[in-house]
Amino acid sequence: MTEKFIIKGYEVSFNDHDGGHGVHVHVSQGRNRDIAKFALAKDGDVVLLHNRGNVPPKVLKKIRNDLARRYVFIVAAWDRTFGEHHFDR
């Protein structure tokens, strides 16, 4: 995992092997990995792809809003890791 940060007690990151996909992040908590996943869209939107860990809606909204605020940072981190980015959305 690279470029980790914490939002409301949840770890947000992307994996070294995620480069073949569009820009996205995984949400984990403790030993529970990939409990939620968000994609960043070309238009700056942040889209929930899954919520396998049943993260409460209020928390998902906070994470989504925080990801939107960090959009440029996340795309830049993606580029540092993979050399370039593309969007699936």
C-alpha positions as CSV (number, residue, x, y, z in Angstrom):
1,M,0.0,0.0,0.0
2,T,1.1,3.5,-0.7
3,E,0.0,7.1,0.1
4,K,-2.1,6.2,3.1
5,F,-4.1,8.7,5.0
6,I,-6.8,8.5,7.7
7,I,-10.4,9.8,7.5
8,K,-12.6,9.3,10.6
9,G,-10.6,6.4,11.8
10,Y,-10.5,4.6,8.3
11,E,-7.4,4.1,6.4
12,V,-7.6,5.3,2.7
13,S,-5.0,4.1,0.2
14,F,-4.3,2.5,-3.1
15,N,-2.2,-0.6,-3.8
16,D,1.0,-0.9,-5.8
17,H,-0.8,-3.2,-8.3
18,D,-3.7,-0.9,-8.9
19,G,-2.0,1.0,-11.7
20,G,-3.8,-0.8,-14.5
21,H,-7.1,0.5,-13.3
22,G,-8.6,4.0,-13.2
23,V,-7.7,6.2,-10.2
24,H,-9.4,4.8,-7.1
25,V,-8.8,4.2,-3.4
26,H,-9.5,1.4,-0.9
27,V,-10.9,2.0,2.5
28,S,-9.8,-0.2,5.4
29,Q,-10.2,-0.3,9.1
30,G,-7.8,-2.3,11.3
31,R,-7.4,-5.8,9.9
32,N,-10.5,-5.4,7.7
33,R,-9.2,-4.6,4.2
34,D,-11.0,-3.1,1.2
35,I,-14.3,-2.6,3.1
36,A,-15.2,0.2,0.7
37,K,-13.8,1.5,-2.6
38,F,-14.2,4.9,-4.3
39,A,-13.3,5.8,-7.9
40,L,-12.2,9.3,-8.8
41,A,-13.9,10.5,-12.0
42,K,-12.4,12.7,-14.7
43,D,-14.9,15.5,-13.9
44,G,-13.7,15.6,-10.2
45,D,-16.5,13.5,-8.8
46,V,-15.9,10.7,-6.3
47,V,-18.0,7.6,-6.8
48,L,-18.6,4.8,-4.3
49,L,-17.9,1.5,-6.0
50,H,-18.6,-0.8,-3.1
51,N,-19.3,-0.9,0.6
52,R,-18.6,-4.5,1.6
53,G,-17.9,-3.5,5.2
54,N,-21.2,-1.9,5.8
55,V,-19.6,1.5,6.6
56,P,-22.3,3.8,7.9
57,P,-23.8,6.2,5.3
58,K,-22.8,9.2,7.3
59,V,-19.2,8.0,7.4
60,L,-19.2,7.2,3.7
61,K,-20.4,10.7,3.0
62,K,-17.6,12.2,5.1
63,I,-15.0,10.0,3.4
64,R,-16.4,10.9,0.0
65,N,-16.3,14.6,0.7
66,D,-12.8,14.4,2.1
67,L,-11.7,12.5,-1.0
68,A,-13.2,15.2,-3.2
69,R,-11.2,17.9,-1.3
70,R,-8.0,15.8,-1.7
71,Y,-8.7,15.0,-5.4
72,V,-5.6,16.8,-6.8
73,F,-3.4,15.3,-4.1
74,I,-4.7,11.7,-4.8
75,V,-4.2,12.0,-8.6
76,A,-0.7,13.4,-8.0
77,A,0.1,10.5,-5.6
78,W,-1.2,8.1,-8.2
79,D,1.0,9.7,-10.9
80,R,4.1,9.5,-8.6
81,T,3.4,5.8,-8.1
82,F,2.3,4.7,-11.5
83,G,3.8,7.4,-13.8
84,E,0.4,8.4,-15.2
85,H,-3.3,8.2,-14.6
86,H,-6.5,7.4,-16.4
87,F,-10.1,7.4,-15.2
88,D,-12.6,4.6,-15.6
89,R,-15.5,7.1,-14.9
